[in-house]
């Protein structure tokens, strides 16, 4: 199945999970997964949240930032993949000087 994110409507979410500023997202969802092509502008973040029912995979396409994973800070940059397993908490923060562009997949 092909998902063309350029044909989906953009959602602009203020303070996503209590984060800073706005998360720009093109989202696809079915009964098994949510897939997002997202963007955080400099200074924006997705707030700390726990994955109770599934895991999340975040693949960084462009930019730099950091993930807070439980009590650990991880550097994010183009080409790396951040993984948050079920039962753990994380946050994504753009602390760089350009947009942080990523794909995220959340399992249900």
Secondary structure by P-SEA (a helix, b strand, c coil): cccccccbbbbbbcccccccccccccccccccbbbbbccccccccccccccccbbbbbbbcbbbbccccccbbbbbcccbbbbbcccccbbbbccccccccbbbbbcc
